[in-house]
Amino acid sequence: MLLAGAIGTGKSIVAKNIATILNLLLLQLDIGSMLGSLVGESESNVHRTIIKAKGIAPCVLWINEVEKALFANGDTSRVSQRILGNILTFMSKCIVGVFVVATCNNLTALRTEFKRKGRFDKNFFVNLPTEIERCHILRIHLERYGIKVAEEYLEVIAASTSKFSSAA
């Protein structure tokens, strides 16, 4: 599953909830933290995580913000291309019960071979909340701190925050 959308729209929570609902372990593949300074270290780190996912299967493998580290422009050492190759090979050959959920903020930054048809079973766009949804989000956050606000004030605030996500 590929989840794309603006920052703060709940893509990460969806990935975590998938594991919870399916009652599976969640393994996060944070590519940015796996990049090493030695030749071959980054690829080895990713490979070890893939082996670990196969070993604990069934599980959910969450690849968070794939466009930030994996497909950065200016990769003269071609590390990101080799990491991409490892992940794509794993995704195409893995039959051991590893459910892959990838999240990204910028779909246009992904390489074509990663987002081509058939790579993921489902692609979803997670949009910014509607005005009604922003009203609910505001209410939840205010109630968390014991603050009661009249509905008409919540509606005014929600109406003036059209480009905001729940994280803003």
C-alpha positions in Angstrom: 0.0 0.0 0.0 1.3 3.5 -0.9 -0.1 6.4 1.1 0.6 9.9 -0.3 -0.5 13.2 0.9 0.4 16.4 2.7 2.4 16.5 6.0 0.2 15.9 9.0 -2.7 14.2 7.3 -2.4 10.9 9.2 -0.4 8.7 6.9 1.8 7.4 9.7 -1.1 6.8 12.0 -2.8 4.8 9.2 0.4 2.6 8.9 0.5 2.0 12.6 -3.3 1.3 12.8 -3.0 -1.3 10.0 -0.6 -3.3 12.1 -2.8 -2.9 15.2 -6.0 -3.9 13.3 -4.3 -6.9 11.8 -2.7 -7.7 15.1 0.8 -7.8 13.5 4.2 -6.5 14.5 5.1 -3.1 13.0 8.7 -2.8 11.7 9.6 0.7 10.5 12.2 1.1 7.8 13.6 4.6 8.2 15.9 4.8 5.2 17.3 8.2 6.3 18.7 6.6 9.5 20.1 3.6 7.7 22.4 5.7 5.4 26.0 5.0 6.4 29.3 6.6 5.5 31.1 3.5 4.4 30.8 2.0 1.0 28.0 -0.6 1.0 26.9 0.2 4.6 23.6 1.7 3.6 22.6 -1.2 1.4 23.7 -3.7 4.1 21.5 -1.9 6.7 18.5 -2.0 4.4 19.1 -5.7 3.5 19.3 -6.6 7.3 16.0 -4.9 7.9 14.4 -6.8 5.0 15.8 -10.1 6.4 14.5 -9.2 9.8 11.0 -8.5 8.3 11.0 -11.9 6.6 12.1 -13.5 9.9 9.3 -12.1 12.0 6.6 -12.4 9.3 3.7 -12.0 9.3 4.3 -8.3 10.0 3.8 -4.8 8.6 6.9 -3.2 7.1 6.4 0.6 7.2 8.7 2.5 4.8 8.2 6.1 6.1 8.7 9.2 3.8 10.3 7.2 1.1 10.9 10.2 -1.1 13.2 12.0 1.4 16.1 9.7 1.6 15.6 7.0 -1.0 15.1 9.1 -4.2 17.1 12.3 -3.5 18.6 14.1 -6.5 22.3 14.4 -6.7 23.1 10.9 -5.5 26.4 10.5 -7.4 27.4 7.3 -5.6 24.1 5.7 -6.7 23.4 4.4 -3.2 19.7 5.3 -3.4 19.5 3.4 -6.7 20.9 0.3 -5.1 18.7 0.6 -2.1 15.7 1.0 -4.4 16.8 -2.1 -6.2 16.9 -4.1 -2.9 13.5 -2.9 -1.9 11.9 -3.5 -5.3 13.3 -7.0 -5.5 12.0 -7.7 -2.0 8.6 -6.4 -2.9 8.3 -8.4 -6.1 9.6 -11.7 -4.6 8.4 -11.7 -1.0 5.7 -14.2 -0.3 6.2 -14.7 3.4 3.6 -12.4 4.8 5.2 -9.0 4.9 2.6 -6.3 4.3 4.5 -3.2 3.0 3.1 0.2 3.7 5.0 3.1 2.2 4.2 6.8 3.0 5.3 9.8 1.1 4.6 13.6 1.2 5.6 14.3 -2.4 4.4 11.7 -4.9 6.2 13.5 -7.8 9.6 12.9 -6.1 9.3 9.2 -6.3 11.0 7.4 -9.1 8.8 5.9 -11.8 9.9 2.3 -11.1 8.7 2.6 -7.5 5.2 3.9 -8.2 4.4 2.1 -11.5 1.2 0.1 -11.8 1.4 -3.2 -10.0 4.1 -2.3 -7.6 1.6 -1.6 -4.8 -1.8 -3.3 -4.5 -3.4 0.0 -3.6 -2.4 3.6 -3.8 -4.2 6.2 -1.6 -4.1 9.9 -1.5 -4.7 11.3 2.0 -6.1 14.8 1.6 -6.2 17.7 4.0 -9.2 17.6 6.4 -12.4 19.3 5.3 -13.9 22.1 7.4 -16.2 19.7 9.3 -13.2 17.4 10.0 -11.1 20.4 11.2 -14.0 21.3 13.6 -13.8 17.8 15.0 -10.0 17.9 15.3 -10.1 21.2 17.1 -12.7 19.9 19.5 -10.6 16.8 20.3 -7.5 18.8 21.0 -9.3 21.4 23.1 -11.2 18.8 25.1 -7.8 17.1 25.8 -6.9 20.2 27.8 -10.4 20.6 29.4 -11.3 23.6 27.2 -14.9 24.0 26.2 -15.6 26.3 23.2 -19.0 27.1 21.7 -19.7 25.3 18.4 -19.9 28.6 16.4 -16.4 29.6 17.5 -15.0 26.2 16.4 -16.8 26.7 13.0 -15.2 30.2 12.6 -11.7 28.8 13.4 -12.2 25.8 11.1 -13.4 28.1 8.3 -10.2 30.2 8.5 -7.8 27.2 8.5 -8.5 25.7 5.1 -4.8 24.8 4.3 -4.1 23.3 7.7 -3.6 19.7 8.6 -4.2 18.2 12.1 -0.5 18.6 12.7 -0.4 22.3 11.9 
